[in-house]
Amino acid sequence: MAPPTSGQVQHMVRALLDLPEVPRPDDAADALAIAICHTTLAECSAPPEVPRDRLPASIVSHLAPGEVILEVGGVGMPSRSHCR
């Protein structure tokens, strides 16, 4: 299988991020594609959840029912994982 062309990467990134246009230049689309892959893989590696009692009340008040904060590289990030 051949690697994707720059145009294919641009269109994939545009679709995944719901952008009005393809990202330009090609390098910007490549960087976004790498970031998308990194965050997807990071989510699927099941980082630990941050207990709600360790979170500031201002953050807890904005969490939806069942939503958790995951610790990624020492930084708490909301979980939107499709891997669970």
N, C-alpha and C positions, 0 to 999 in steps of 0.2 A: 504494500500500500504506500503510495506516495504521500509525502507530507503536504499539509494544506497550503494553498497559495495565500499570498498576502490578502487578496480580495476575499477569499473564503474566511480568513480569520477576522477581517474587518466586519463582514456581514454577520458572523456568529456573535461577535462582541456586541454589535448593534442590537441584535435580537435579544440576547441574554440580558442586556442592561436597559432595554426598551428605549434606545436613543433615537432621536429623530433622523440622524444621519450616521454614516459609518465614521468611526474615529479616524482622523488624519493627523499626522502622517502615519505610514505603515508601522513605524516603531511604537507609536502611541497605542495602536490596536494590539500589537504584540505584548506590550507591557500590561495592558488591561487583561489580556488573555492569561498571562502568567499569574496575575493577581487573582483572577477568577478561579483558576486551578488550585492555587495555594489555599484560598479560603475554603474551597469545597473539600479539599483533602484535610485541612485542619478541622473542619466541622465533623468529618467522618471519623476522625481519630478519637472522638469522644473525650474531650478535655473535661476536667472535673467541674462540677457545678459549684458556684459560690453560695454558701448557705445564706438565706435571706437575713439572718440576724447579723451577718458581717457587712451587709449593704446599708448605705445611708437610706433613711426613710424617704428622701426625695426620689431615689431611684426605685425603691420598692413600690411607691405609689403609682409609678408609670408602667409597671409590669402587668401584662394581661394575665388572667387566670391561667395557671399552668405554665406560663413563660418563666424561664430560668435565665440566670446569668452564668455564662461559662467563663472559666479562667483560661485565657490564651496568652501564653508568654508573660504571665504576671499581670495581664490587663483583663478586666472583666468585660465581656462582650455579650450582648443579647443573643440568645440561641434562636436561629431560624433554620435549624438543621433539618434536612430531609433524610438524614441517615438514621434517625432513631426508630 
